Amino acid sequence: MRHLRRIVRLPLLLIHVTIGVVVIALAVLLDRLLGKRLHHGLARRMQAFWCRSICRLMGVRMQLSGQAMAAPPVLLVANHLSWLDILVVAANWKVSFLSKSEVRSWPGIGLVATGLGTLYIERGQRDASGNAMRAMAQRLREGHRVLFFPEGTTSPGNNLLPFRPRLFQAAIDAGVPVQPITIRYLEANDEPNAVAPFVDDEGLLSHVMRLSAEPGMRAVLEVGEPVDSRGRGRNELALLCREQMAEALNPSEPHEEQAAG
């Protein structure tokens, strides 16, 4: 059955991604010609549909829990397990993501990501975090939601990696709250799905092939309480968000405080 799922899903996924990239790219162009604001035109509707349909194709069902999502502008932070994180978030909310700069050069995907408002961090360049933070603050001042992954890389998802506080400064500079989102991929018995995390330097194609054989899973997105950035430093914001996310991941376990960074 696993091989049959892979045989059926992979060609459909390739077709879906290809058509989606073309349609969204054209929608971005149309929105610009019509003077539509970012995330308020046809491209955003196409993005949401595309993300939801890819999740359905891959057997991923989405479940929202916790608090209501704050109205923009707000800085969002989420734990990072997989490339699926982008899809399950974008399927539900209008968000500008912060991504590694390599994504910008990916054929098709980079064009669409940029057109949909993705911001980039140029790792390895001087003051890369500072430049990214300033771009995020500007997008927040323009009235949007901006999301970044404070762990900086993917993890297996059972615990949080240390947070990098510097980018929380964007919320302070823009005068907006920070709201955490905790993502989990669960089996039918509520145990974590072992295949969903994209870790250990595995290639994207290899991970997509493994994931395509899975019978299905739930992507649970738990939205936390917004944290007011006024009167707080970036280390405190990182700690308060991390505490909420750690509790959502392991509600019955004590959590160690993160050292300031």
PyMOL commands that set and color helices and strands:
alter all, ss='L'
color gray80, all
select helices_A, chain A and resi 2-34+42-57+84-90+101-105+109-115+128-141+165-174+204-212+234-249
alter helices_A, ss='H'
color red, helices_A
select strands_A, chain A and resi 60-66+74-78+96-100+119-121+145-148+178-186+217-223
alter strands_A, ss='S'
color yellow, strands_A
deselect
rebuild
show_as cartoon
